[in-house]
């Protein structure tokens, strides 16, 4: 089984719908992240959490929200999806922090298409 | 402007040949640089990490170099295999900062 699991792997939805992407991890890491990947662009940080009660905005948080339900679970929500949120979304964990040479461990990705 | 620039954007090589990917960065203060490999439809996986004092590091047929003075790194793939077909992403970390800077990646296609 994967250490970082994302569901769903693929989702097609319509403009205005609420969407939740879920992430669970078995690595025991405190730090969890949500990234967005678009063709030709580097990964962009949406939100990150260093602990269960810690939520922080990343570079592109507008239109997104997150919930850290437990150490192992970190969910990303799109309250009202729009077409330019069509992208590949990745959940990741790390321990220690990346600037302390911590490696990011990514899930398999969730491909979201908003029509 | 992205603080991490990778070149080329894509390349095609024949199986068994070597290739070199480039990463130039402006991130400061520098902490470390990682190369990740991303297979199609999968999440990125770390290949190597370079800290300020390291010049070269190998992981099997992958060899990364770092010149912290010129802020350049390269990833050399030796004797390429079909399984090397993937996107290779350069990621630079800043000291005492959660934020990572990602390159857009180089897509490598290895043909038989």
Interface residues (C-beta under 8 A of the other chain):
Chain A: X4 X40 X41 X42 X43 X44 X45 X48 X56 X59 X90 X92 X97 X98 X99 X100 X101 X103 X104 X106 X107 X108 X109
Chain B: X2 X4 X9 X31 X32 X34 X36 X41 X42 X43 X44 X45 X46 X49 X51 X89 X91 X93 X94 X95 X96 X97 X98 X99 X100 X101 X102 X103 X104 X105
